[in-house]
Amino acid sequence: MRRAAIERLLPAAYQRAAGPGSVLGALLDVMEALHAPDEAVLADVDALFGAYRTPDGFVAYLTRWVAMDHVVAAPRADAPLPLPAGRLRDLVAHGALLARWRGTPYGMRTALELATGVTGFVLDEPPDRPFHLVVRVPPAAADRLALVTRIVEAEKPAAVTVEVVTGDPPDPGPPPTPEPDDAEPAAGVATVRAVGRAHVPAPHDPPEEPS
């Protein structure tokens, strides 16, 4: 607050006594100088909450606002971050998208790619193990298994078990030839297609939201 604005808040008698060279005038000058740093912060306060404008020291705090603080998982406030600040900024900027798709293959793979900067994560749902998910980590992210595991545990549905592995999925070989009796289902018997590798659209082309 400028000195003139502070002076206008004073009673008329004090305003007359706050002339140049007066003790009160000097106090008003000091008050203006003390207010200046805080007013500079308030003038640009929106920068504190912008993912790509906030200081590096504040971006980890913003991950709590978008429910991605499990990525940091630092036991102490002064502990080094497990990933560069730029990756945290990406997660904060996409916080609304990740919250909307949490619990889905698209949401999990997008979170993994944003946090690691690596693409190629594969989500397998074995047909012989219902409610089980296998997350295959590409070689470029194999040194960040602890981070990947924290994200997978937080993003998966609560009723699903999960395992995180590295390497490519095994080759299933050619599909078996159905027997003649299995070519057509019996009348009145419903068929269920086995769930194979989960398909997740690229982050730049998300699927339509479920109704």
C-alpha positions as CSV (number, residue, x, y, z in Angstrom):
1,M,0.0,0.0,0.0
2,R,1.4,3.4,-1.0
3,R,2.0,6.1,1.6
4,A,-0.7,8.3,0.2
5,A,-3.3,5.4,0.5
6,I,-2.2,4.8,4.1
7,E,-2.4,8.4,5.0
8,R,-6.0,8.7,3.7
9,L,-7.0,6.0,6.3
10,L,-5.8,8.2,9.2
11,P,-8.0,10.7,11.0
12,A,-7.8,14.3,9.7
13,A,-5.7,15.5,12.6
14,Y,-3.1,12.8,11.8
15,Q,-3.1,13.6,8.1
16,R,-2.3,17.2,8.9
17,A,0.6,16.1,11.1
18,A,2.0,13.8,8.5
19,G,3.8,16.4,6.5
20,P,7.3,16.2,4.9
21,G,10.0,15.8,7.6
22,S,7.6,14.8,10.3
23,V,7.9,11.8,12.5
24,L,4.5,10.5,11.4
25,G,5.5,11.0,7.7
26,A,8.7,9.0,8.3
27,L,6.6,6.2,9.9
28,L,4.3,6.1,6.8
29,D,7.3,5.8,4.6
30,V,8.5,2.8,6.6
31,M,5.0,1.2,6.4
32,E,5.0,1.5,2.7
33,A,8.4,-0.2,2.4
34,L,7.3,-3.0,4.7
35,H,4.1,-3.6,2.7
36,A,6.0,-3.7,-0.7
37,P,7.2,-7.3,-0.6
38,D,3.8,-8.7,0.4
39,E,2.0,-6.7,-2.2
40,A,4.4,-7.9,-4.9
41,V,3.5,-11.5,-4.0
42,L,-0.2,-10.8,-4.0
43,A,0.0,-9.0,-7.3
44,D,1.2,-12.3,-8.9
45,V,-0.4,-14.8,-6.5
46,D,-1.9,-16.8,-9.3
47,A,1.6,-17.9,-10.4
48,L,1.9,-19.9,-7.2
49,F,-0.9,-22.2,-8.3
50,G,0.1,-22.5,-12.0
51,A,1.7,-25.9,-12.8
52,Y,4.4,-24.3,-15.0
53,R,4.8,-21.0,-13.1
54,T,5.0,-22.0,-9.5
55,P,8.5,-22.2,-7.9
56,D,10.2,-25.5,-7.9
57,G,9.9,-25.7,-4.1
58,F,6.1,-25.4,-4.3
59,V,5.3,-27.8,-7.1
60,A,5.6,-30.9,-4.8
61,Y,3.0,-29.3,-2.5
62,L,0.6,-28.8,-5.5
63,T,0.6,-32.5,-6.1
64,R,-1.5,-32.9,-3.0
65,W,-4.1,-30.6,-4.5
66,V,-4.6,-33.0,-7.4
67,A,-4.3,-36.2,-5.4
68,M,-0.9,-37.2,-6.9
69,D,1.2,-36.8,-3.7
70,H,1.8,-40.6,-3.7
71,V,4.2,-39.9,-6.5
72,V,6.4,-37.8,-4.3
73,A,6.1,-40.1,-1.2
74,A,9.0,-38.3,0.5
75,P,9.3,-39.2,4.2
76,R,10.8,-35.8,5.0
77,A,10.1,-32.3,3.6
78,D,13.8,-31.8,2.8
79,A,14.1,-35.2,1.0
80,P,15.1,-35.1,-2.7
81,L,12.2,-35.6,-5.1
82,P,12.1,-39.0,-6.8
83,L,11.7,-37.4,-10.2
84,P,12.5,-34.0,-11.9
85,A,10.4,-31.0,-11.1
86,G,9.3,-30.9,-14.7
87,R,7.6,-34.3,-14.4
88,L,5.8,-33.1,-11.3
89,R,4.6,-30.0,-13.2
90,D,3.2,-32.3,-15.9
91,L,1.3,-34.3,-13.4
92,V,-0.1,-31.2,-11.7
93,A,-1.1,-29.8,-15.1
94,H,-2.9,-33.0,-16.0
95,G,-4.4,-33.5,-12.5
96,A,-8.0,-33.1,-13.6
97,L,-7.6,-35.5,-16.5
98,L,-6.0,-38.1,-14.3
99,A,-8.7,-37.8,-11.7
100,R,-11.4,-38.2,-14.3
101,W,-9.9,-41.4,-15.6
102,R,-8.6,-42.9,-12.3
103,G,-9.2,-46.6,-12.1
104,T,-9.1,-47.1,-15.9
105,P,-6.3,-48.4,-18.2
106,Y,-6.1,-45.0,-19.9
107,G,-5.7,-43.2,-16.6
108,M,-3.0,-45.5,-15.3
109,R,-0.9,-45.5,-18.4
110,T,-1.2,-41.7,-18.8
111,A,0.0,-41.3,-15.1
112,L,2.9,-43.6,-15.7
113,E,4.0,-41.9,-18.9
114,L,3.8,-38.4,-17.4
115,A,5.7,-39.4,-14.3
116,T,8.5,-41.3,-16.1
117,G,8.6,-39.7,-19.4
118,V,8.7,-43.1,-21.0
119,T,6.1,-44.7,-23.3
120,G,5.4,-48.4,-23.9
121,F,3.8,-49.5,-20.7
122,V,1.6,-52.5,-21.4
123,L,-1.4,-53.5,-19.3
124,D,-2.4,-57.2,-19.5
125,E,-5.5,-58.8,-18.0
126,P,-4.8,-62.6,-18.1
127,P,-8.0,-64.4,-19.1
128,D,-7.4,-67.1,-16.5
129,R,-7.0,-64.7,-13.6
130,P,-10.0,-62.4,-13.3
131,F,-9.6,-59.1,-11.5
132,H,-5.8,-59.3,-11.9
133,L,-3.6,-56.9,-13.8
134,V,-0.1,-57.3,-15.1
135,V,1.8,-54.0,-15.7
136,R,4.8,-54.5,-18.0
137,V,7.4,-51.8,-17.6
138,P,9.5,-50.9,-20.7
139,P,13.3,-51.2,-20.3
140,A,13.7,-47.4,-20.3
141,A,11.8,-47.2,-17.0
142,A,13.1,-50.4,-15.4
143,D,15.2,-48.3,-13.0
144,R,12.1,-46.6,-11.6
145,L,10.2,-49.6,-10.4
146,A,9.5,-48.1,-6.9
147,L,7.9,-45.0,-8.5
148,V,5.9,-47.2,-11.0
149,T,4.7,-49.4,-8.3
150,R,3.4,-46.5,-6.2
151,I,1.5,-45.1,-9.2
152,V,0.0,-48.5,-10.1
153,E,-1.2,-49.2,-6.6
154,A,-2.8,-45.8,-6.4
155,E,-4.4,-45.8,-9.8
156,K,-5.8,-49.4,-10.0
157,P,-9.3,-50.3,-8.9
158,A,-9.5,-51.4,-5.3
159,A,-10.8,-54.9,-6.1
160,V,-8.0,-55.7,-8.6
161,T,-4.7,-57.4,-7.7
162,V,-1.7,-56.3,-9.6
163,E,1.9,-57.2,-10.4
164,V,4.6,-55.1,-11.9
165,V,7.1,-56.8,-14.2
166,T,9.8,-55.8,-16.7
167,G,10.3,-57.0,-20.2
168,D,8.1,-57.8,-23.1
169,P,5.0,-60.2,-22.7
170,P,5.6,-63.8,-23.7
171,D,4.6,-64.8,-27.2
172,P,1.3,-66.7,-26.8
173,G,1.9,-68.5,-30.1
174,P,-0.8,-69.2,-32.7
175,P,-4.4,-69.4,-31.4
176,P,-5.7,-72.9,-31.1
177,T,-8.0,-74.2,-33.8
178,P,-11.5,-74.7,-32.4
179,E,-13.1,-78.1,-32.6
180,P,-16.0,-78.5,-34.9
181,D,-18.4,-78.9,-31.9
182,D,-17.1,-75.5,-30.6
183,A,-17.5,-73.6,-33.8
184,E,-21.1,-72.5,-32.9
185,P,-22.4,-72.0,-29.3
186,A,-25.4,-74.1,-28.3
187,A,-28.7,-72.3,-28.4
188,G,-29.5,-70.2,-25.4
189,V,-25.8,-70.3,-24.2
190,A,-24.2,-66.8,-23.9
191,T,-20.6,-66.4,-25.0
192,V,-18.1,-64.1,-23.3
193,R,-15.0,-62.9,-25.2
194,A,-11.8,-63.3,-23.2
195,V,-10.1,-60.2,-22.1
196,G,-6.7,-59.8,-23.8
197,R,-4.2,-57.0,-23.7
198,A,-5.7,-53.7,-22.5
199,H,-5.8,-51.1,-25.2
200,V,-5.3,-47.5,-24.0
201,P,-5.6,-44.6,-26.5
202,A,-2.7,-42.1,-26.6
203,P,-2.9,-39.2,-24.2
204,H,-3.3,-36.7,-27.0
205,D,-6.4,-38.6,-28.2
206,P,-8.4,-39.7,-25.1
207,P,-11.5,-41.9,-25.5
208,E,-14.9,-40.7,-25.0
209,E,-16.0,-40.5,-21.3
210,P,-18.1,-43.4,-20.1
211,S,-21.8,-42.5,-19.8
